[in-house]
Amino acid sequence: MKRVYSASKKILADDVNMLRELRTSVFLRAVQEASIAHTEALGAGRDKTLDKGALWIIVRLKAQINRMPEYDEKVVIRSWPGATMHVLFPRYYELLSENGEVLVRASALWMLMDERTRKMAFPEKYGVHLPTVRTGSELPLPTGVADGETASTFPHPVRVSGVDINGHMNNARYVDAVEDALGTKFLLAHRLTSFEIEYKSEVKPGRRLYIDPSEHDGKIFCVGRTGGKTCFRFAAEYTERKRND
């Protein structure tokens, strides 16, 4: 049993944006897949969860970005579980270059949701237990995104292509929606250095999500709402790109 999960990946053309850098949403998909693979390896796979009506969902995630890997670059993603907090499962991540440079560090809180009631599920009911691993390089866990003022609204329809195995809009697609709202001009001029996202409620296909972003001195705050309900909050910091970025 590997207490720290590790997998190699080559950055493909479909993984990058117009700047040939890894998309934020693709990083989040890699986080998701690493979490699933390691949880399976640790004995808490689909036979204990999905097949019995329990779904793994992400509650909060934050990341610090030294740089995003580029097209054709080879990287390694590492992940390991922290100490379970009653119903919350902390998990930590590192994205490394082929030479061992730390590109991105992240931490997240996961939980189980009952597929039928769509409410929190207790892990003991499903026999889900994960070990506690500590490497000393853990990014502190996310604490939640405070509410704030927003400036404008962008509609984002939730299409079938954005819905995942849990039957709702995939966590990575929220960041795609935020970046669509921020627009090309801002993203070409700024580089993402850190972000935190808090998922408040799920969004089902066929609904329309409204993205409310605001920006001040490279700091972004964004709220996603549907039907008057807050679905997620997102806070991020960007720096201005230099000419050789």
NORBEL-V917142 format. One record per residue. N is the residue number from 1. RES is the residue in three letters. NEAR is the number of other C-alpha atoms within 8 Angstrom. Layout:
# NORBEL-V917142
{{N;RES;NEAR} {N;RES;NEAR}}
This chain:
# NORBEL-V917142
{{1;MET;4} {2;LYS;6} {3;ARG;7} {4;VAL;8} {5;TYR;11} {6;SER;8} {7;ALA;8} {8;SER;8} {9;LYS;8} {10;LYS;8} {11;ILE;14} {12;LEU;8} {13;ALA;8} {14;ASP;4} {15;ASP;10} {16;VAL;14} {17;ASN;8} {18;MET;5} {19;LEU;6} {20;ARG;9} {21;GLU;11} {22;LEU;14} {23;ARG;9} {24;THR;9} {25;SER;10} {26;VAL;10} {27;PHE;9} {28;LEU;10} {29;ARG;9} {30;ALA;9} {31;VAL;9} {32;GLN;8} {33;GLU;8} {34;ALA;13} {35;SER;10} {36;ILE;9} {37;ALA;8} {38;HIS;11} {39;THR;11} {40;GLU;10} {41;ALA;10} {42;LEU;10} {43;GLY;6} {44;ALA;14} {45;GLY;12} {46;ARG;9} {47;ASP;8} {48;LYS;12} {49;THR;13} {50;LEU;10} {51;ASP;8} {52;LYS;9} {53;GLY;9} {54;ALA;14} {55;LEU;11} {56;TRP;9} {57;ILE;8} {58;ILE;11} {59;VAL;11} {60;ARG;14} {61;LEU;14} {62;LYS;13} {63;ALA;12} {64;GLN;10} {65;ILE;11} {66;ASN;8} {67;ARG;7} {68;MET;9} {69;PRO;11} {70;GLU;10} {71;TYR;12} {72;ASP;8} {73;GLU;9} {74;LYS;10} {75;VAL;13} {76;VAL;12} {77;ILE;15} {78;ARG;13} {79;SER;14} {80;TRP;12} {81;PRO;12} {82;GLY;12} {83;ALA;9} {84;THR;10} {85;MET;7} {86;HIS;4} {87;VAL;10} {88;LEU;9} {89;PHE;12} {90;PRO;14} {91;ARG;13} {92;TYR;14} {93;TYR;13} {94;GLU;12} {95;LEU;12} {96;LEU;14} {97;SER;13} {98;GLU;8} {99;ASN;5} {100;GLY;6} {101;GLU;7} {102;VAL;10} {103;LEU;13} {104;VAL;13} {105;ARG;14} {106;ALA;13} {107;SER;16} {108;ALA;14} {109;LEU;14} {110;TRP;13} {111;MET;13} {112;LEU;13} {113;MET;12} {114;ASP;12} {115;GLU;10} {116;ARG;5} {117;THR;5} {118;ARG;7} {119;LYS;7} {120;MET;8} {121;ALA;11} {122;PHE;8} {123;PRO;10} {124;GLU;7} {125;LYS;7} {126;TYR;10} {127;GLY;8} {128;VAL;9} {129;HIS;7} {130;LEU;9} {131;PRO;8} {132;THR;8} {133;VAL;10} {134;ARG;6} {135;THR;5} {136;GLY;4} {137;SER;4} {138;GLU;11} {139;LEU;9} {140;PRO;5} {141;LEU;10} {142;PRO;11} {143;THR;5} {144;GLY;8} {145;VAL;10} {146;ALA;5} {147;ASP;5} {148;GLY;5} {149;GLU;5} {150;THR;10} {151;ALA;7} {152;SER;8} {153;THR;8} {154;PHE;8} {155;PRO;8} {156;HIS;9} {157;PRO;8} {158;VAL;14} {159;ARG;8} {160;VAL;7} {161;SER;4} {162;GLY;11} {163;VAL;14} {164;ASP;8} {165;ILE;5} {166;ASN;7} {167;GLY;8} {168;HIS;12} {169;MET;14} {170;ASN;9} {171;ASN;9} {172;ALA;11} {173;ARG;10} {174;TYR;9} {175;VAL;10} {176;ASP;10} {177;ALA;10} {178;VAL;11} {179;GLU;9} {180;ASP;8} {181;ALA;9} {182;LEU;9} {183;GLY;8} {184;THR;7} {185;LYS;6} {186;PHE;8} {187;LEU;10} {188;LEU;9} {189;ALA;8} {190;HIS;11} {191;ARG;10} {192;LEU;10} {193;THR;12} {194;SER;11} {195;PHE;12} {196;GLU;14} {197;ILE;13} {198;GLU;12} {199;TYR;12} {200;LYS;9} {201;SER;7} {202;GLU;8} {203;VAL;11} {204;LYS;10} {205;PRO;12} {206;GLY;8} {207;ARG;9} {208;ARG;9} {209;LEU;12} {210;TYR;11} {211;ILE;16} {212;ASP;12} {213;PRO;15} {214;SER;11} {215;GLU;8} {216;HIS;6} {217;ASP;4} {218;GLY;10} {219;LYS;10} {220;ILE;13} {221;PHE;13} {222;CYS;13} {223;VAL;13} {224;GLY;12} {225;ARG;12} {226;THR;12} {227;GLY;4} {228;GLY;5} {229;LYS;6} {230;THR;11} {231;CYS;13} {232;PHE;12} {233;ARG;16} {234;PHE;13} {235;ALA;12} {236;ALA;12} {237;GLU;11} {238;TYR;12} {239;THR;9} {240;GLU;8} {241;ARG;9} {242;LYS;5} {243;ARG;4} {244;ASN;3} {245;ASP;4}}
